[in-house]
Amino acid sequence: MSVARFLPWQTDTARAWLAQRDRFAHAWLIHGLAGIGKLQFASAAAASLLCESPREGLACGECAACTWVASGNHPDLRRIRPEAIALEEGAEAAAESDDAEAASGATTGGAGSKRAPSKDIRVDQIRALESWFNTATHRGGWRVALLYPAQALNVISANALLKVLEEPPEHTVFLLVADAPDRLLPTLLSRCRRLPLATPSRQVALQWLESQDIGDAPAWLAAAGGAPLGALRLAQTGESACPPWLEQLAGPLAQGRSPDVGALADLLDKLPAVEWIDALQRFYVDLMLAGVGAPSRYFPALASAVARTAARADAAKMAEGARWLTRQRALAGHPLNAKLFAHAALQRVVLSCQ
C-alpha cells in the first residue's frame, strides 16, 4: 500500500500551501466542488505533514513515517468520519469507530442489539480524541486529525469540536473536508482557515480520466459537472453517462407527449433514490440553460430533446419543479415507499415541463 499522493491539478496548490507549515493555522477547512479530490488532497497533506524527509514539501513515500501512514498505523494520525463511511473503507477502519465508542462508554441499545451504522460523526468520536491529545507526539513532530465530511457533524459533535478548537492542543493540525461550508456551524467556521480547491480545467480532467482507462471521458466528465473523481465513480458504476431511463423520460417530453410514468417508476424503484434525484436535478439545470440559449452542462447527448422541451415549457413552472425536487432531496435516504416516491417525483417533473 502506498502513501496518498496529490492529484495532478493539486500539486502546485499543495506545495505553496505546505511551504507555510511553520506558520500553520491549527484548523483548516478544505472545500470545493464534490468529486474534485478534496479527501485525496487532505490525505496527501496529512502524509506530507507527518513525513520525516519531505521533498519540496511533499511526502517522500519512503521514510518510516510514510510507511506507517500508508499502512494506517501512524500514531499521530487520526481519521474521524461517520461509521458508515468507515465500514465502506474496510474492517480496520470500522474497528476504529468501535474503539471510539467503547472509549466513550456508548451503547448500541441493549445486550446483543445491533444498530445501523451511523451516518453522522458522533460526539463520542470527538471525545475519544482527548487521550490522544494528552500524549506526546511521535518524535516531536506534528499530530494530524483528518475529519470528513465535515457536514456529517451533528450539532452536538460540532459543538464538542468547537470546544477543542477554542483551546487547540499543541502541535496538532485539524484538516476538515467539506463540499458545502455553508452547512457548518458559523462558530465552527470562524475557528478554521479556509483552503478552497479549484476544479481542474476540462483538458486536465480529461487527460487524467483517459489515464484511468475511462472510455467516452467527455460524456462522463459532463455528467459529473466537470469533477474528474466524480466522473470516475460514475463510469465505474454506470453503463452510460446518460441513464437510459432519463432518455425514456426526455424523448416523449421533447415531442410534447407524456412518458409512461408507471414504467419509469418501476425502473427507478431499483435505484437508490439519491442517484435518480441527482440525475433529475442535473436534467433541470440543462433545461434551464437551454431556456436561455446556453449549451447543456450535464447531458450533451440529450441536448436536442432538452432544447425542444425547454422551448415548449413555461420557465416559471420548470423553476418551481426544480425547487420542489431540491426539497425532496432531503427525503431521498428514507422514503416511506420508494416506488410511490419515484412515481410522484416523475409526475411532478412531467407537469413542470408541459
Secondary structure per residue as TSV (DSSP state, phi and psi in degrees):
chain	resnum	aa	ss	phi	psi
A	1	M	-	360.0	132.6
A	2	S	-	-101.6	159.4
A	3	V	-	-70.9	148.5
A	4	A	-	-62.1	138.3
A	5	R	-	-117.2	152.6
A	6	F	-	-70.7	144.3
A	7	L	-	-72.8	159.6
A	8	P	T	-53.6	-37.1
A	9	W	T	-83.3	0.3
A	10	Q	T	-104.6	-17.4
A	11	T	H	-60.6	-46.6
A	12	D	H	-63.5	-43.3
A	13	T	H	-61.2	-42.9
A	14	A	H	-63.4	-44.3
A	15	R	H	-62.8	-44.5
A	16	A	H	-64.7	-39.3
A	17	W	H	-70.3	-47.6
A	18	L	H	-69.4	-19.3
A	19	A	T	-64.9	-17.1
A	20	Q	T	-97.4	15.0
A	21	R	G	-59.5	-26.5
A	22	D	G	-68.4	-18.1
A	23	R	G	-121.3	29.6
A	24	F	-	-65.3	143.9
A	25	A	-	-70.5	159.2
A	26	H	S	-79.1	-15.7
A	27	A	E	-145.1	132.9
A	28	W	E	-123.6	136.0
A	29	L	E	-104.0	110.0
A	30	I	E	-94.7	115.4
A	31	H	E	-139.1	163.0
A	32	G	-	162.4	-176.1
A	33	L	S	-57.2	140.0
A	34	A	T	-60.6	137.0
A	35	G	T	89.3	12.5
A	36	I	S	-100.8	-3.7
A	37	G	-	101.8	33.1
A	38	K	H	-65.6	-41.4
A	39	L	H	-67.4	-37.8
A	40	Q	H	-60.0	-43.4
A	41	F	H	-61.3	-47.6
A	42	A	H	-64.9	-39.1
A	43	S	H	-65.7	-42.9
A	44	A	H	-67.6	-34.0
A	45	A	H	-65.8	-42.4
A	46	A	H	-60.8	-44.0
A	47	A	H	-62.3	-39.8
A	48	S	H	-67.9	-38.5
A	49	L	H	-68.3	-31.3
A	50	L	H	-90.0	-16.5
A	51	C	-	-60.1	138.9
A	52	E	S	-92.2	-10.9
A	53	S	S	-140.1	61.1
A	54	P	-	-62.9	147.3
A	55	R	B	-113.2	115.6
A	56	E	T	52.2	35.9
A	57	G	T	87.9	-10.3
A	58	L	B	-103.9	157.1
A	59	A	-	-57.9	137.2
A	60	C	-	-76.6	-27.7
A	61	G	S	80.8	1.9
A	62	E	-	-124.5	-24.6
A	63	C	S	-71.5	171.9
A	64	A	H	-60.4	-39.6
A	65	A	H	-62.6	-43.0
A	66	C	H	-63.9	-36.6
A	67	T	H	-64.3	-41.8
A	68	W	H	-66.8	-41.7
A	69	V	H	-61.5	-45.2
A	70	A	H	-61.9	-33.9
A	71	S	H	-89.3	-2.8
A	72	G	T	78.2	21.8
A	73	N	-	-118.5	13.6
A	74	H	-	-72.2	126.5
A	75	P	T	-66.9	-16.8
A	76	D	T	-105.8	20.3
A	77	L	E	-127.8	128.0
A	78	R	E	-127.3	137.8
A	79	R	E	-108.4	123.6
A	80	I	E	-115.2	112.4
A	81	R	-	-151.7	165.4
A	82	P	-	-59.3	150.9
A	83	E	H	-58.1	-37.6
A	84	A	H	-61.8	-39.8
A	85	I	H	-71.2	-38.8
A	86	A	H	-58.9	-40.2
A	87	L	H	-65.2	-38.5
A	88	E	H	-63.9	-30.9
A	89	E	H	-83.0	-11.0
A	90	G	-	132.3	164.9
A	91	A	H	-62.6	-38.8
A	92	E	H	-63.9	-39.1
A	93	A	H	-64.0	-40.3
A	94	A	H	-64.1	-35.8
A	95	A	H	-61.8	-33.0
A	96	E	H	-62.0	-40.6
A	97	S	H	-65.5	-39.1
A	98	D	H	-62.9	-40.7
A	99	D	H	-62.2	-43.3
A	100	A	H	-62.8	-40.1
A	101	E	H	-66.6	-42.9
A	102	A	H	-63.0	-40.0
A	103	A	H	-63.7	-31.1
A	104	S	H	-90.6	-8.1
A	105	G	T	78.9	16.0
A	106	A	-	-70.2	152.7
A	107	T	-	-119.5	166.3
A	108	T	-	-105.7	14.8
A	109	G	S	101.8	21.7
A	110	G	S	126.6	161.4
A	111	A	T	-63.5	129.5
A	112	G	T	76.2	-3.5
A	113	S	-	-80.2	154.0
A	114	K	-	-127.3	142.9
A	115	R	-	-121.3	160.8
A	116	A	-	-68.0	145.2
A	117	P	-	-57.1	134.1
A	118	S	-	-68.0	141.2
A	119	K	S	-97.9	1.2
A	120	D	S	-103.1	157.2
A	121	I	B	-84.2	116.2
A	122	R	-	-86.8	158.5
A	123	V	H	-64.0	-31.9
A	124	D	H	-66.6	-26.0
A	125	Q	H	-68.7	-34.6
A	126	I	H	-73.2	-43.8
A	127	R	H	-64.8	-31.1
A	128	A	T	-66.5	-14.1
A	129	L	T	-78.0	-13.8
A	130	E	H	-58.0	-45.1
A	131	S	H	-66.7	-30.7
A	132	W	H	-66.6	-42.1
A	133	F	H	-62.4	-30.4
A	134	N	T	-87.3	4.8
A	135	T	S	-108.3	153.6
A	136	A	-	-68.2	148.4
A	137	T	-	-72.9	156.0
A	138	H	G	-67.7	122.9
A	139	R	G	56.4	24.0
A	140	G	G	72.1	19.2
A	141	G	-	-92.4	-156.5
A	142	W	-	-77.4	159.0
A	143	R	E	-120.3	129.4
A	144	V	E	-123.2	126.0
A	145	A	E	-109.2	116.0
A	146	L	E	-103.8	114.0
A	147	L	E	-119.0	125.3
A	148	Y	-	-157.2	150.1
A	149	P	-	-75.2	142.2
A	150	A	G	-61.6	-27.6
A	151	Q	G	-71.0	-7.1
A	152	A	G	-82.2	-5.8
A	153	L	B	-67.3	128.1
A	154	N	-	-86.9	179.1
A	155	V	H	-60.4	-40.5
A	156	I	H	-69.4	-46.7
A	157	S	H	-69.8	-32.5
A	158	A	H	-65.2	-40.6
A	159	N	H	-68.8	-34.4
A	160	A	H	-65.0	-41.2
A	161	L	H	-66.8	-38.3
A	162	L	H	-57.8	-41.8
A	163	K	H	-62.6	-37.3
A	164	V	H	-65.6	-43.8
A	165	L	H	-72.3	-21.8
A	166	E	H	-68.9	-31.4
A	167	E	S	-131.6	72.8
A	168	P	-	-63.6	141.7
A	169	P	-	-64.1	150.9
A	170	E	T	-67.0	149.7
A	171	H	T	57.5	25.6
A	172	T	E	-118.7	133.9
A	173	V	E	-120.6	127.4
A	174	F	E	-97.4	129.7
A	175	L	E	-115.5	107.0
A	176	L	E	-100.9	133.7
A	177	V	E	-114.1	129.0
A	178	A	E	-147.8	144.0
A	179	D	S	-81.3	-37.5
A	180	A	-	-130.0	91.7
A	181	P	G	-59.1	-28.3
A	182	D	G	-68.9	-7.9
A	183	R	G	-92.5	1.8
A	184	L	S	-97.2	158.2
A	185	L	-	-60.6	132.3
A	186	P	H	-56.0	-36.5
A	187	T	H	-65.9	-33.9
A	188	L	H	-70.7	-41.5
A	189	L	H	-59.0	-36.8
A	190	S	T	-67.1	-17.4
A	191	R	T	-94.5	0.7
A	192	C	S	-118.4	144.9
A	193	R	E	-85.6	141.8
A	194	R	E	-93.1	140.0
A	195	L	E	-129.0	90.0
A	196	P	E	-75.2	136.0
A	197	L	-	-105.7	131.6
A	198	A	-	-80.5	151.5
A	199	T	-	-75.6	132.7
A	200	P	-	-65.3	158.2
A	201	S	-	-63.7	158.8
A	202	R	H	-59.6	-40.6
A	203	Q	H	-63.2	-45.4
A	204	V	H	-64.6	-42.7
A	205	A	H	-63.5	-42.2
A	206	L	H	-66.2	-40.2
A	207	Q	H	-60.3	-42.5
A	208	W	H	-67.0	-42.4
A	209	L	H	-62.9	-39.4
A	210	E	H	-66.7	-32.8
A	211	S	H	-68.9	-19.5
A	212	Q	T	-92.3	11.1
A	213	D	T	62.6	38.4
A	214	I	-	-94.0	117.8
A	215	G	T	-78.1	152.8
A	216	D	T	52.7	45.3
A	217	A	H	-55.0	-40.1
A	218	P	H	-58.0	-40.3
A	219	A	H	-68.0	-41.8
A	220	W	H	-67.3	-39.2
A	221	L	H	-65.1	-40.1
A	222	A	H	-62.6	-44.2
A	223	A	H	-61.0	-29.6
A	224	A	T	-93.4	8.8
A	225	G	T	68.5	26.4
A	226	G	T	91.3	2.9
A	227	A	-	-93.0	112.5
A	228	P	H	-65.2	-40.1
A	229	L	H	-70.3	-33.2
A	230	G	H	-63.4	-41.0
A	231	A	H	-64.0	-40.4
A	232	L	H	-62.3	-44.3
A	233	R	H	-63.8	-42.6
A	234	L	H	-61.6	-43.7
A	235	A	H	-65.3	-31.6
A	236	Q	H	-79.0	-19.1
A	237	T	H	-112.0	-13.0
A	238	G	-	-119.1	160.9
A	239	E	S	-93.1	-22.8
A	240	S	-	-145.8	140.8
A	241	A	S	-63.9	-28.7
A	242	C	S	-108.8	111.1
A	243	P	-	-56.7	135.2
A	244	P	H	-55.0	-37.4
A	245	W	H	-64.5	-31.1
A	246	L	H	-71.2	-35.5
A	247	E	H	-63.2	-39.1
A	248	Q	H	-68.7	-24.3
A	249	L	H	-80.5	-45.4
A	250	A	H	-71.3	-35.2
A	251	G	H	-56.6	-58.0
A	252	P	H	-63.2	-37.5
A	253	L	H	-58.9	-38.6
A	254	A	H	-65.6	-26.0
A	255	Q	T	-96.4	6.8
A	256	G	T	76.9	17.1
A	257	R	-	-109.4	162.7
A	258	S	-	-91.9	129.6
A	259	P	-	-71.6	167.4
A	260	D	-	-77.4	91.9
A	261	V	H	-63.3	-37.1
A	262	G	H	-61.1	-46.7
A	263	A	H	-65.5	-39.6
A	264	L	H	-65.8	-39.2
A	265	A	H	-62.4	-36.1
A	266	D	H	-60.8	-39.2
A	267	L	H	-68.9	-43.7
A	268	L	H	-69.6	-26.0
A	269	D	T	-60.8	-22.6
A	270	K	T	-89.0	-4.8
A	271	L	S	-110.8	152.7
A	272	P	-	-60.5	136.8
A	273	A	H	-58.9	-37.8
A	274	V	H	-57.6	-38.5
A	275	E	H	-65.7	-49.4
A	276	W	H	-76.9	-28.5
A	277	I	H	-66.3	-42.8
A	278	D	H	-58.8	-41.8
A	279	A	H	-64.3	-41.4
A	280	L	H	-66.5	-36.3
A	281	Q	H	-64.1	-39.9
A	282	R	H	-67.4	-36.2
A	283	F	H	-60.2	-42.8
A	284	Y	H	-62.9	-39.5
A	285	V	H	-59.6	-45.1
A	286	D	H	-62.3	-39.6
A	287	L	H	-60.8	-45.5
A	288	M	H	-72.5	-31.4
A	289	L	H	-65.1	-43.8
A	290	A	H	-62.3	-33.1
A	291	G	H	-63.3	-23.0
A	292	V	T	-110.1	14.7
A	293	G	T	81.2	13.9
A	294	A	-	-93.1	153.7
A	295	P	-	-71.1	158.6
A	296	S	-	-62.8	143.4
A	297	R	S	-98.3	-39.8
A	298	Y	S	-103.5	-39.2
A	299	F	-	-126.5	76.1
A	300	P	G	-56.7	-30.8
A	301	A	G	-64.4	-23.1
A	302	L	G	-100.4	10.6
A	303	A	H	-53.9	-44.4
A	304	S	H	-65.6	-47.1
A	305	A	H	-64.1	-40.2
A	306	V	H	-64.4	-42.4
A	307	A	H	-63.0	-42.6
A	308	R	H	-66.9	-38.4
A	309	T	H	-66.0	-45.4
A	310	A	H	-63.9	-35.3
A	311	A	H	-67.5	-28.8
A	312	R	H	-90.5	-28.4
A	313	A	S	-83.4	162.6
A	314	D	-	-88.4	124.5
A	315	A	H	-59.5	-39.1
A	316	A	H	-66.0	-40.3
A	317	K	H	-66.4	-38.6
A	318	M	H	-64.0	-43.4
A	319	A	H	-62.6	-40.5
A	320	E	H	-66.8	-38.4
A	321	G	H	-61.5	-40.6
A	322	A	H	-65.1	-41.4
A	323	R	H	-65.3	-40.2
A	324	W	H	-61.3	-43.3
A	325	L	H	-64.2	-37.1
A	326	T	H	-61.2	-39.4
A	327	R	H	-66.5	-35.3
A	328	Q	H	-70.8	-19.9
A	329	R	G	-58.0	-31.1
A	330	A	G	-67.9	-21.4
A	331	L	G	-94.9	-2.9
A	332	A	T	-61.0	-30.4
A	333	G	T	-77.0	-19.4
A	334	H	S	-149.2	60.2
A	335	P	-	-67.9	143.3
A	336	L	S	-66.9	-38.1
A	337	N	S	-138.8	104.8
A	338	A	H	-59.0	-43.0
A	339	K	H	-69.7	-41.9
A	340	L	H	-64.8	-37.7
A	341	F	H	-61.3	-46.4
A	342	A	H	-64.1	-42.0
A	343	H	H	-61.2	-45.8
A	344	A	H	-63.7	-40.7
A	345	A	H	-65.1	-43.2
A	346	L	H	-65.3	-40.3
A	347	Q	H	-60.9	-41.0
A	348	R	H	-65.1	-40.3
A	349	V	H	-62.4	-46.8
A	350	V	H	-60.5	-46.5
A	351	L	H	-62.6	-36.1
A	352	S	H	-73.7	-15.2
A	353	C	T	-105.4	7.9
A	354	Q	-	-106.8	360.0
